[in-house]
Amino acid sequence: MLPWIVRRTRLPLLSLRCPGCRSESATAGEGRFRVNANGKLLDVWLLVRCASCDRTRKLTVHERAPVASFAAADLRGYRANDPDLVASTLLDPLLARRNRFTLDWTGAWRLHTPPERPDEAWPLRVRVALEDPVPVRPERLIARGLGLSRNEVRRRVKCDVPPRRPTSTGFTFTVPAGD
């Protein structure tokens, strides 16, 4: 079984209306947190910038949470603006729901395939792994990876998920020998 991997190349843009210029696109840039202490309670925000006017906006990560409820590693990560913590926070679906934004993955991922396809290993079985929850349509991903048209993919490829419905989890597919 051949491994294909979908990897994030950068953080996705956020579809979020800017209150200043009414643009629909924002970015987390290099990723910064703002932490505010009020007694034994903490507020944590992820700062994002409008892609058009550069205005900064805060996305609520934690609100009035007791300091004791945080893991020490998370507190250090928030204070140090840890890039891995920024990415995992931004990709959290609960944060998106609470702050009313969606992620725009256009141009933010790349498909990594083995350099050579074995000609004698038919039927060709491929396992696609997504390192981040990138929403991709299996049909388009397979067409790109194999260099086929989408009609050819529909006709020849057997996939374990609906090929026209976006998925953000891994899947497998089989390509029988050519006609």
N, C-alpha and C positions, 0 to 999 in steps of 0.2 A: 504494500500500500504506500503510495507516494504521499509525502507530507507537503501541504501548502499552508503557509502562515500569513495571516493578515496582521500587519503591525502598524501601530500609530506612528506617524512621522512628526506630528506636532499635536498640540492640544486643539480640539475642535473649536470653531467659533460658536458663539451663543446667539440664538435667535431671540433677541430681547430688545424691546423698543427703548430707545434713548429718550429721556425726558427733555433733553436740550435740543437735539436736531431732528428727532423723530426717525432716525435711522433704525434699521432692524437688526444690526449686526454689532456684536461686542466681542472682545477677546480677553482672555485671562492673561495674555502677554507672558511675561516670565513668571507670573504667579506670586501674589503677595497676600498675606493675611493681615488683618488688623485685630488685635486682641485688646479688650478693655476690661479692666477689673473694677468691680464695685463691691468692696468688702470681700466676702468669700464667694461671690458669684462672678462668672466670666461671660462676656459676649465675644463671639468670634465671627468675623466676617471675611469673605473672600472678595478681594477687590478686583473688579473687571473694568476695562476701558472700552468706550465706544470706538468702533473701528473708523468712524467718520470724523468725529469732532474731538476725540481724545478725552472726553469727560469721564471721570471716575465714578463708579457706582459700587455699592456694597451689597453683596449677597449674604443673607444670614445663614451661618453654619450652625452656631449654637447661640441660644438666647437665654440669659439669666440661668446658666447652668452652674451647679456647685463645683468649685475647683476640685474637690475630692472625687468627682465623677469622671475626671479625665485621667487617662493613662499618662504616666510621666513622659513617655516617648511622644505622644500626641502633643502635649504642652510644649516640649522642646521643638517639635516640628512646626507648630504654629508660630512660635517666636522666631525660628530660624528661616521661615518661608521654604520649608523642605519641598523640592520639586515633585517628589513622589507623593507626598501628602496633598499637594495642590492638585495633581492629576487625579488621585483617588477621590478627593472631595468633589472635584468638578464632574467626574463621571458618575457620581452617586445619584440614582434616579430620585431619591427623596429630596435632595437639594434642588433638583430641577423642578419638581412638583411644587415644593414650598415657595420657591422664588419665581415661579411661572416663566420658565424659559425652556427651550429645546436646544439640542446640540446640532450644529450643522457640520457634518463630517466631510463635506466636499473638499477634496485635496488634502485631507489630513491622515490618509492611510495609504499603504502600499502592499501589494500582493507579492510575497516571496515564494517562488517555485524552485524546484530542483533545476539545475542548469540543463540537464538532458532528460528527455523522455525515453524510456526503454521501448524500442520498437517491437521487441518480441514478447513483451509482458501484456498481452491482451487477454481478457478484457482489462482495461486500465482502471484501477481503483485508487481513489484519491480521498484523503482525509483533510478537511479544511479546519484549521484551528484559528480562532480569533483571540488575540491576546488582550484586546479591549472590546467593550461592547459596541463595536462598529456596526451600524445597521447596513447590511448589504443584501442585495437581491442575488440569490445563488445563481440564477440564470445569467445575469450580467457578469458576475465574477468568473464563472466557468467559461463564458465566451471570451473574456479577456485573457484568462490563463491558458486556454487551449488554442486561441487564435481562430475561433469558429464564429459564425454568425449566431445570433440568438435563435433564429429559426432552426439552424442545424443542432443547436443545443437542445431545443425542445423535442426535436425528432429523435435524436440519438442517445441522449444522456438520461440515465436513471438516477434520481436524487432521492435521499431519504427525508427531505423537507420539501414543502411546496416551492418550486423554483421561482415563482413570480412574487412570492410574499417575502418582504424583508425579514431577515433574521439577524440576531446579534449573538448567536451561539454557534459553535462548530457544527459541521455536518459532513457527510460522506456522499460520494457519488461514484457511479460506474459508467465507463464509456466502453461499449462493446467494440469488437474489431470492426474496421471500416468496411463499408459496403462495396 
